[in-house]
């Protein structure tokens, strides 16, 4: 062996042992999604046959096999690199790109747009498992202390602080780096009172921006949950890269369907109910959705109510076993709640009275700081609340010039 070969072998050994290992999703070399790929994927999904209705259950009420099938399909999409960087992230880019999501937020098209997005995402999952349906994450059953909820255990969604290292999305790399969360720093979960206020209204404009009141604004309530998970989920341009996005929006879509059922009971035809005061022209009923040739009004079609969306309600419970393995029954309310990790020392006796007081103070505080009419609010004017981290390719510039620009959010 020549001296040159010895030196090359030594250099290779140093590089092998001391440099970090790189895989296809190593953040410094991960390819960015391309909008034309994402749009082509959406068009392909629209042409795929509808495999049947979406039977949606609360994620914690699924048995282990049902839940595993969902996460296996999501991970299969994440590992499928036939589209760069992978099928999951290429599709998620549709939610991020400012030229595609113009009617996705801050107006009455919010609910119809996301209904279409969820519908297409479920079609995507059925490429890998044709009988799978998304589950939903009902945040009204979450406790005031995030650490008490079994939803954030390795068996379900994984950890809530920093890089996600447990759960089915452990070790995920996104187009902006590690999948990360910052749970319960800002925002809050939805409550029974939120849902009751929303269901007390009759018109889409009464639960949608720009005209809905604060206490009945479904999009605003949804924003708080994005902020509550935080990290990548707390940024409008990256939220869909966290798979919890799909479970959260499946629940929002179930609330939309429940609202539509109430409208029919009141003699209102949901597809004909579009507010004249819809704000931005991108939220007009016949404005392009930018997903294929669809218009905003297409997301309000009765086809989804008749053929697709089937949301199984949470049980009215009397026993813990009716709430599955990750919740217990609050018999006073006959409602399943997700505080099964609450320390035994903090249950019963004098602690319950103190806990009720702390909970009341906590909810009052969160209601105050989440009020979008206040200067120190969040989750309203800036869509969610986190700083921008993602840059989009600028397709308007010619080759040879810089091809990246920063997405400017619109104030709602």
Buried (B, 14 or more C-beta within 10 A) or exposed (E): EEEEEEEEEEEEEEEEEEEEEEEEBEEEEBBBBBBEBBBEBBEBBBEEEEBEEBBBBBBBBBEEEBBEBBBBBBBBBBEBEEBBBBBBBBBBBBBBBBEBBBBBBBBBBBBBBBBBBBBBBBBBBBBBBEEBBBBBBBBBBBBBBBBBBBBBBEBBBBBBBEBBBBBBBEEBBBBBBBBBBBBBBBBBBBBEEBBEBBBEBBBBBBBBBBBBEBBBBBBBBBBBBBBBBBBBBBBBBBBBBBBBBBBBBBBBBBBBBBBBBBBEEEEBEBBEBBBEEBBBEBBBBEBBBBBBEBBBBBBBBEEBBEEBBBBEEBBEBEEBEBBBBBBBBBEEEEBBBBBBBBEEEBEEEEBEEEBEEEEEEEBEEBBEBBEBEEEEBBBBEBBBBBEBBBBBBEEEEEEEEEBEBEBEBEEB
